[in-house]
């Protein structure tokens, strides 16, 4: 258990800049239940000799900030519990994680400062951290979280804009683009989208696109030309209106999530 008391803004910035997922198992995590792991254990601050030795093994300076964005990464409770205060064995993978944290430290710090200057966002973050989500969030609380959702849609990584914003274990806000993808994958069939080769999925999507273009609104699902333009604007389809390689990956990922 960390001795350091993270502010809601620090938690949010770490979660956001590191793609809203656990750095150990890589599964998506929600903001409320997310835990922040010290890659180099915080407990080493009580043993300066061992701390110096560990930092040296990882090629880190003696003044490396244990309680800084350079050493904080988001984790799920399961992975963080298993890791606990254990020191990782130096390896290329762990070294990469440390370098990732260091490279994004300034961005995380700037994001936290930016969010702290927004009164409604601060209120939303505090509400989320104090909310008891086991029984589901009330309509009033969900409404109070709108400034957070709006801010997140603006600040989250491009890699995440197609996926829902997971605020609690049971409350996820799905941006419009994800709803469009879910509509199309449901129409095509989850098994088909998951199992079919990319070229077949591209052809199937092309038929959906042409039907939408021909009728202005697809005759079987609630999408129109504007929805398709939205997919193009974020790289899911190219200028020829064909599903891109990235688009194929996103469609298959969301189909797998829907199937589960």
C-alpha positions as CSV (number, residue, x, y, z in Angstrom):
1,X,0.0,0.0,0.0
2,X,1.4,3.4,-1.0
3,X,2.2,5.9,1.7
4,X,2.0,8.7,-0.8
5,X,-1.4,10.3,-1.0
6,X,-2.2,10.9,-4.7
7,X,-4.5,13.8,-5.6
8,X,-7.4,13.1,-7.9
9,X,-5.6,15.2,-10.6
10,X,-2.5,13.1,-10.3
11,X,-4.5,9.9,-10.6
12,X,-6.3,11.2,-13.6
13,X,-3.2,12.3,-15.4
14,X,-1.3,9.0,-14.8
15,X,-4.4,7.1,-16.0
16,X,-4.8,9.2,-19.1
17,X,-1.2,9.6,-20.4
18,X,-0.7,5.8,-20.0
19,X,-3.7,4.9,-22.1
20,X,-6.2,4.0,-19.4
21,X,-4.9,0.5,-18.9
22,X,-2.8,-1.6,-16.5
23,X,0.8,-1.5,-17.5
24,X,1.4,-5.0,-16.3
25,X,-1.5,-7.0,-17.8
26,X,-2.4,-4.3,-20.4
27,X,-6.2,-4.7,-19.7
28,X,-8.3,-1.5,-19.6
29,X,-8.9,-0.2,-16.1
30,X,-11.4,2.4,-14.8
31,X,-10.3,5.6,-13.2
32,X,-12.0,5.1,-9.9
33,X,-10.6,1.6,-9.0
34,X,-7.2,2.1,-10.7
35,X,-4.2,1.9,-8.4
36,X,-0.9,3.7,-9.1
37,X,2.2,1.5,-8.8
38,X,5.6,2.7,-8.0
39,X,7.8,0.8,-10.5
40,X,10.7,1.2,-8.1
41,X,9.0,0.4,-4.8
42,X,8.2,3.3,-2.5
43,X,9.2,1.1,0.5
44,X,12.9,1.4,-0.5
45,X,12.8,5.0,0.8
46,X,13.2,3.4,4.2
47,X,16.3,1.6,3.1
48,X,18.7,4.1,1.5
49,X,21.5,1.6,0.9
50,X,19.1,-0.9,-0.9
51,X,17.5,2.0,-2.8
52,X,20.9,3.1,-4.1
53,X,21.7,-0.4,-5.2
54,X,18.4,-0.9,-7.0
55,X,18.7,2.4,-8.8
56,X,22.2,1.5,-9.9
57,X,20.9,-1.9,-11.3
58,X,18.3,-0.1,-13.4
59,X,20.8,2.6,-14.5
60,X,18.9,5.3,-12.8
61,X,20.4,8.4,-11.1
62,X,20.7,8.5,-7.3
63,X,18.3,11.4,-7.2
64,X,15.6,9.5,-9.2
65,X,12.2,10.6,-8.0
66,X,10.5,7.7,-6.3
67,X,7.4,9.7,-5.8
68,X,7.2,11.3,-9.2
69,X,5.5,10.8,-12.5
70,X,8.7,9.1,-13.7
71,X,8.0,6.2,-11.3
72,X,4.2,6.1,-11.4
73,X,2.2,3.8,-13.7
74,X,-1.5,2.8,-13.6
75,X,-2.3,-0.8,-12.5
76,X,-5.3,-2.9,-11.7
77,X,-5.7,-4.0,-8.1
78,X,-4.9,-7.7,-9.0
79,X,-1.5,-6.9,-10.6
80,X,-0.6,-4.3,-8.1
81,X,-1.4,-6.7,-5.3
82,X,0.8,-9.4,-6.8
83,X,3.7,-7.1,-7.4
84,X,3.4,-5.4,-4.0
85,X,6.8,-4.1,-2.8
86,X,8.8,-6.6,-4.8
87,X,11.6,-5.2,-6.9
88,X,11.5,-6.2,-10.6
89,X,14.5,-8.1,-12.0
90,X,16.1,-5.7,-14.5
91,X,15.0,-6.7,-18.0
92,X,14.4,-5.0,-21.4
93,X,10.6,-5.1,-20.7
94,X,10.8,-3.4,-17.3
95,X,13.4,-1.0,-18.6
96,X,11.0,0.0,-21.3
97,X,8.3,0.6,-18.8
98,X,10.5,2.9,-16.8
99,X,11.6,4.8,-19.9
100,X,7.9,5.1,-20.9
101,X,7.1,6.6,-17.5
102,X,10.1,9.0,-17.7
103,X,9.2,10.1,-21.2
104,X,5.6,10.9,-20.3
105,X,6.3,12.5,-16.9
106,X,6.2,16.0,-18.1
107,X,3.1,15.5,-20.1
108,X,1.4,13.9,-17.0
109,X,2.5,16.8,-14.8
110,X,1.2,19.4,-17.3
111,X,-2.1,17.6,-17.6
112,X,-2.6,17.5,-13.9
113,X,-1.9,21.2,-13.7
114,X,-4.3,21.9,-16.5
115,X,-7.1,19.9,-14.9
116,X,-6.5,21.5,-11.5
117,X,-7.3,24.9,-13.0
118,X,-10.8,23.8,-14.0
119,X,-13.2,24.1,-11.2
120,X,-16.0,21.9,-12.6
121,X,-13.5,19.2,-13.6
122,X,-12.0,19.2,-10.1
123,X,-15.5,18.9,-8.6
124,X,-16.2,15.9,-11.0
125,X,-13.0,14.2,-10.1
126,X,-13.6,14.6,-6.4
127,X,-17.2,13.3,-6.8
128,X,-16.0,10.2,-8.7
129,X,-13.4,9.4,-6.1
130,X,-15.9,9.6,-3.3
131,X,-18.8,7.8,-5.1
132,X,-19.9,4.4,-4.0
133,X,-20.4,2.6,-7.3
134,X,-21.3,-0.9,-6.0
135,X,-25.1,-0.1,-6.3
136,X,-24.6,1.9,-9.5
137,X,-24.2,5.7,-9.8
138,X,-27.2,7.9,-9.5
139,X,-28.4,10.0,-12.4
140,X,-27.3,13.1,-10.4
141,X,-23.8,11.8,-10.0
142,X,-23.5,10.8,-13.7
143,X,-24.6,14.3,-14.6
144,X,-22.0,15.8,-12.4
145,X,-19.3,13.7,-14.2
146,X,-20.0,15.3,-17.6
147,X,-17.2,17.9,-17.3
148,X,-14.8,14.9,-16.7
149,X,-16.1,13.1,-19.7
150,X,-15.8,16.1,-21.9
151,X,-12.3,16.8,-20.8
152,X,-11.3,13.2,-21.3
153,X,-12.6,13.2,-24.9
154,X,-10.3,16.1,-25.6
155,X,-7.2,14.9,-23.8
156,X,-7.1,11.1,-24.1
157,X,-4.7,9.4,-26.5
158,X,-5.7,8.9,-30.1
159,X,-5.3,5.2,-29.4
160,X,-8.2,5.3,-27.0
161,X,-10.7,7.5,-28.8
162,X,-12.6,4.5,-30.2
163,X,-13.2,3.0,-26.8
164,X,-15.4,3.7,-23.9
165,X,-14.3,6.0,-21.0
166,X,-14.3,3.7,-18.0
167,X,-15.0,5.8,-15.0
168,X,-16.0,3.1,-12.5
169,X,-16.0,-0.7,-12.7
170,X,-19.6,-0.6,-13.8
171,X,-19.9,2.8,-15.5
172,X,-18.5,3.4,-18.9
173,X,-19.3,6.3,-21.2
174,X,-19.2,5.3,-24.9
175,X,-18.2,8.0,-27.3
176,X,-20.2,8.3,-30.5
177,X,-17.6,6.5,-32.7
178,X,-17.6,3.4,-30.5
179,X,-21.4,3.3,-30.7
180,X,-21.1,3.4,-34.5
181,X,-18.6,0.5,-34.5
182,X,-20.8,-1.5,-32.2
183,X,-23.7,-1.0,-34.5
184,X,-21.8,-2.2,-37.5
185,X,-20.2,-5.2,-35.7
186,X,-23.5,-6.3,-34.4
187,X,-25.0,-6.1,-37.8
188,X,-22.2,-8.1,-39.4
189,X,-22.1,-10.5,-36.5
190,X,-19.5,-10.7,-33.8
191,X,-18.3,-14.2,-34.8
192,X,-17.8,-13.0,-38.4
193,X,-15.9,-9.9,-37.5
194,X,-13.6,-11.8,-35.0
195,X,-12.9,-14.8,-37.2
196,X,-13.0,-13.5,-40.8
197,X,-9.7,-12.6,-42.5
198,X,-9.0,-8.8,-42.8
199,X,-9.7,-8.7,-46.5
200,X,-13.2,-10.2,-46.0
201,X,-14.0,-7.8,-43.3
202,X,-12.9,-4.9,-45.5
203,X,-15.2,-6.1,-48.2
204,X,-18.1,-6.5,-45.8
205,X,-17.6,-3.0,-44.5
206,X,-17.5,-1.7,-48.0
207,X,-21.0,-3.1,-48.6
208,X,-22.2,-1.4,-45.4
209,X,-20.6,1.9,-46.5
210,X,-22.1,1.8,-50.0
211,X,-25.6,0.9,-48.6
212,X,-25.3,3.9,-46.2
213,X,-24.2,6.2,-49.0
214,X,-26.9,5.0,-51.3
215,X,-29.8,5.5,-48.8
216,X,-28.3,8.4,-46.8
217,X,-29.2,6.3,-43.8
218,X,-28.4,2.6,-43.6
219,X,-31.6,0.6,-44.0
220,X,-30.9,-1.8,-41.2
221,X,-28.7,0.1,-38.6
222,X,-28.8,3.6,-37.2
223,X,-25.8,5.1,-39.0
224,X,-25.6,7.8,-41.7
225,X,-23.0,9.4,-43.9
226,X,-21.9,11.7,-41.1
227,X,-21.1,8.7,-39.0
228,X,-18.9,7.4,-41.7
229,X,-17.1,10.7,-41.9
230,X,-16.4,10.5,-38.2
231,X,-14.7,7.1,-38.8
232,X,-12.6,8.6,-41.5
233,X,-11.5,11.6,-39.4
234,X,-9.8,9.2,-36.9
235,X,-8.2,6.9,-39.3
236,X,-10.6,3.9,-39.3
237,X,-11.3,4.3,-43.0
238,X,-9.1,5.9,-45.6
239,X,-9.9,8.5,-48.3
240,X,-11.3,5.8,-50.5
241,X,-13.7,4.8,-47.8
242,X,-12.1,1.5,-47.2
243,X,-11.5,0.0,-43.8
244,X,-7.8,0.6,-42.8
245,X,-5.5,-1.9,-41.1
246,X,-6.0,0.0,-37.9
247,X,-9.8,0.0,-38.5
248,X,-9.7,-3.8,-38.9
249,X,-7.9,-4.1,-35.5
250,X,-10.4,-1.8,-33.8
251,X,-13.5,-3.6,-35.2
252,X,-12.1,-7.0,-34.2
253,X,-11.3,-5.7,-30.7
254,X,-14.7,-4.2,-30.1
255,X,-16.4,-7.3,-31.5
256,X,-14.5,-9.5,-29.0
257,X,-15.5,-7.2,-26.2
258,X,-19.1,-7.3,-27.2
259,X,-19.1,-11.1,-27.5
260,X,-17.8,-11.4,-23.9
